[in-house]
């Protein structure tokens, strides 16, 4: 089935990416929390992808 926390993090990052400007801050906070939770239980390959998602969130905030 895969890493559930990883899948959740991916979903929250996608939600942050598509959120309206009014909802973006809350969506980004949820995505950051999901990324943190997923990181501890991830494989090396998943950690690399999580890092890319984190970079994407940082780019959204600028």
N, C-alpha and C positions, 0 to 999 in steps of 0.2 A: 504494500500500500504506500510506502514511502514515509518520509518524515512529515508528520502532520503539522508540526510547528513551522517547518520550512514552507510548506504549502500555504499555511495561514499568512506567513510573512509576505510571501509573493502576492497574495490576494490583497493585503492591506496596502502594499506599495502601489499596486495597480489602482486601488481606490484613491490613494493620495494623488496619483498622477492625473486622474480624471476628475478630481473634486473641483467644485466651483471655488472661486477665490474666497468666498465667505466661509466655506467649509474646509479649506485646505489645511489650515493650522491644526485643527483637531484631527483630521485624517493623517497628517504627517506624524503627530504624536503617537497615534495608535500604531502606525507603521513602524516607527522607531522602537516602540515597546515590543512589537512582534518580532522584529529583527533581533533584538537582544535576547528574547526568549529562545528563538530558534538557534542562535549561534552556539550555545552550550552543548546542544545535542546533535550537532551536524558533522558530517564527514568533511574531509578537506575540500572536496569538490563543491559541496554545498556552501562551505564557508566562503569560498571564492565568489560564488554567485551572490551570497548575502552581502559581501563587501561591495559588489557592483550595484546592488539594489540600494545600499546605504549611500553610495556616491550619487546615485540618481536622485535620492531624496534631498541630499545637500544641494544639488543643482536646482531643484525645484524651489528651494528657499531663497535663492539669489535673484 
